[in-house]
Amino acid sequence: MDKARVHPETRIGHVHLKVANIERALGFYRDLLGFEVTQWYGEDAVFLSAGGYHHHIGLNTWAGRNVPPAPRKAAGLFHLAILYPERRELARMLKRLLDTGYPLDGASDHGVSEALYLRDPDDNGVELYWDRPREDWPRPDGGEGVAMFTRPLDLKGLLAELEQ
């Protein structure tokens, strides 16, 4: 039996998050991370994007306003990941986070990418990252697939991108 394979150009289009407070969530996704509001859907949902796409992130209070966050030790979203087009843009976001005092949960070099980890106001995990060029990805001895790893990210080295 043939395995079903997704088309290689298929992408994850957007994430839609349940939040307790739209304005508080906008403070993170719009004001801190810089996404633009593309549309309000009544008073209970808002859509945001980068670069004029219809939406990359949806936020809604359909589960209720001021509800508690989902428990961390339960099935559900581990984190959403926001891919920056180049290392300099990730460095720019790191500087913004440091300048505003927004706490990081971690920062990792995965060989294929460099990533910053944090939590949004509703305790959803958020990864901010950039991918290295595919030709620079670590490969296993056989050359097929990838050989990702997790090592501490050199934050000073990342910030040095802004000095070039």
Number of C-alpha atoms within 10 A of each C-alpha: 3 4 5 6 6 8 7 6 5 7 8 6 10 15 13 15 18 21 29 21 18 18 12 15 21 21 14 16 20 16 12 15 15 15 20 20 19 17 14 14 11 7 9 16 18 22 22 23 20 14 9 12 11 15 21 20 21 21 23 22 18 12 11 13 14 12 13 11 13 15 10 12 7 8 8 9 11 13 15 18 16 16 15 15 12 13 19 18 17 24 23 15 20 19 16 14 16 12 9 10 9 15 11 14 12 12 20 18 17 19 18 20 20 24 23 23 18 19 17 16 17 18 15 20 17 19 21 19 25 22 18 16 10 10 8 11 17 16 15 11 9 7 9 8 11 15 14 15 12 13 12 12 16 12 15 9 10 18 18 11 14 14 6 6
